[in-house]
Amino acid sequence: MVGLLLITHYGLGQSFTDCARHFFGTDPGNLAVMAVDKSDDPDHLLAYAHSLIAHLDQGEGVLVLTDMVGGTPSNVASRLIVPGRIEAVAGLSLPMLVRSLCYCGQPLAVLVEKALAGGREGVQNITQGNT
């Protein structure tokens, strides 16, 4: 099973995790969260992220999901990438996380595509009476 690491600003990742727990009715065992504060040392964050990845990686790799490109969380995530082993996707949303959790038994490359699709397909214009 592919591990999932959420690296986000402040408590955003924990909020997404709480929503996923509510949605699935269980605690995803392959999911970890790293909250980033503006005063955190990026090198310390990187070391902590490596320790979380070591815990999450059961041999199938780890997908890092982060909230937005350009912030400290995505900068840390970009330094973690090992192609084919540790991949990262920015733009974290609840549909992206749910899709990732549903397909975490698939190979990492497939999971990256499912996460991206979840993010894209989760953004829609809602029209009256049509949800």
Steps between C-alpha positions, in 0.01 A plus 500: 500500500630844409550732796351850497666800661315831523730800536290812548487841656397493866210265582366460147634146457354388831163644399510306173596185694210552741262537204637183339461313829139619516441403137647148531405436862852384580850634555714452187811320624708600198452876551716748690476878532771760535384851589728788400518825693661813356765493772610140427852433374469342151800271562340373821173448312683303232659271757163444669335429165767240422424327831127496422568357155720228649208404724241512219693321226415132509682436174241649264612862529347817639286770345544843655199730470550867571268798498649750255799546276749759616449472875731337750300173500540455124864609516567228757300249293706580191818411690356159595431375147672184390342420161302177512545475877383828653276724290328827585180673389394852595149643523372276778123480519260262669408330169871451430559346843195274483602379154854439624378299796268295278780407259800472735517126425595582140859565386639845580485622138131408481434668834658824379261502203200419723594784739528745211167383358334534840622858522391590147162327518429643845490854362162555337241766455191397696176595333168534676348160578786311332760366744 
